[in-house]
Amino acid sequence: MRDFLPEHRPLLLLAPMQDVTDLPFMRVMERFGGPDVYVTEYFRVYENSRLKPYILRSIDENPSGKPVFAQMIGQDIPSLLRSARELEEHPVAGIDLNLGCPAPVVCRKDAGGGLLRNPAKVDRILGELRQTITGRFTVKTRVGYDAPDEFDGLLDVFLRHQIDALAIHGRTVKERYQSPVHPECIRRAVETLSCPVIANGNIVDVDTARAVEALTGAAGLMMGRGAIRNPWLFEQLRASYARRPVPVPTGQDLLAYIEQLWEQTALEQVKVYRADRQVHKMKRYLTYITQGLDEEFDHDILRSKKENEFFQICHQYLAHQNPLPARPQETSRRFCGFPELLRHDPPSEKPLSLHP
C-alpha cells in the first residue's frame, strides 16, 4: 500500500459496503473522479465456499484502471487460505481481511467484527494469511468489540505480522454507526505500526476529512456512506489539499448523479427488468443521499414504489441550481457523531460552484 501513497495528501479509498459499492457503483464513481484505491464488497468465505462471480467482475472488469483490493470475510482458516490463493489469480492489488463488519448475522458466525472477541484467533489467521499471500495483505478493523480500551491488545496482534496497511473504522463493533469515532485509537496505531494506517468513519465532507487527518496523522482516508451521499468528495479533497477552490455541486448535479446510478445499476438486470426491484436497489443509495436535504424528500423517496413516482420525487426536490449543503444534518440517524470532529476546526478552502 505504501507505493500508492500520494506525495502531498492522504491516500483516498472507497470503503467497501456490501450490496452497494459494486461494479456499477464503481463505474459511476469514476465519472466523478473516484478514489485512488477501491476495495471490493467482501467475499464470504467458509467451507466449500466459492468466489462470487458478481464481485469478481469488480476486479476482472475494473473500469477505473486504479488498484482494486479484494476483501474476504470469514473465520475458517483453510477456507481463507484457499480463497486468498484463488483471488491472487485475478488482477487484484492485494487481499484485504474484514475484521470490522458489525452486522449481527456476521458476528454470530465469529466473522468480521465478531472475530475481535478472539484476538488469539485473529493472530492465527493473520499469521497463516501472511505466509500464503504473495502480494499485498491488508486488514480492515474496528477499535474493539465492546469497548475502545480493547484496542491496545489488538494493536499487539497487528504488530506481530507484516501487514501492508491497516484500515481502522474508529468505532467499536457494538457502537455500529451510532456514535462519534475514537480518533485517539487511530493515532495510537499510526504511532505504533510501521505500515500505513487508513482512517475510516464519520468522514462526510472536506472539513471532517481534514479534521480526521489532523487528529490521527493517518496516511489515508477511507469513505463509504459519505461518498455515496457526495460522489464529488474525492475530487473536493484533492482540490482542498492542492489549495484549489473546492467545487460545490447543485441540486441539478445531484439529480444527474442519481440518474446515472439508476442507469448503471439497471443494466445489471439482464434477464427480466423489474422496475420495483430497481427502485428498491436505488433506495440503498438514497437513504444516504437525502441526508442534509429537505426531510420530506427522505420521507417521500423511501416510500416510493414505482419508477415514474421515484423520478417525479427526485425532480421535485432536486431540479434546481442551488448549492447543496456540505454535510448531513447534525441530527441525522444515518450519519451520527460527525459534529464532534468539527470542534477542532480543520482548514478548508473556499468553495467554488461547479458551474460558471
Protein Blocks (a to p, Z undefined) as FASTA:
>chain_A
ZZmpcfkbccddddddehklgmklmmmmmmnnpaabdcdddddddehiacdfklmmmmmm
ocnlpacddddedjbfklmmmmmmmmmmpccfbdcddfkbfbfklmmnopajllmmmmml
mmmmmmmmmmmmmbdcdddddfbjkbmklmmmmmmmmmmpccfbdcddfbdfklommccc
dfklmmmmmmmpmbdcddeejiabfklmmmmmmmnopabdcdfklmmmmmmlmmmmmmmm
nopacddddfklmmmmmmmmmmmmmmmmmmbccfklmmmmmmmmmmmmmgopafklmmmm
mmgfbfklmmmmmmmmmmccbdcdfbdcfklcklghklmmmmnopaddddddfbZZ
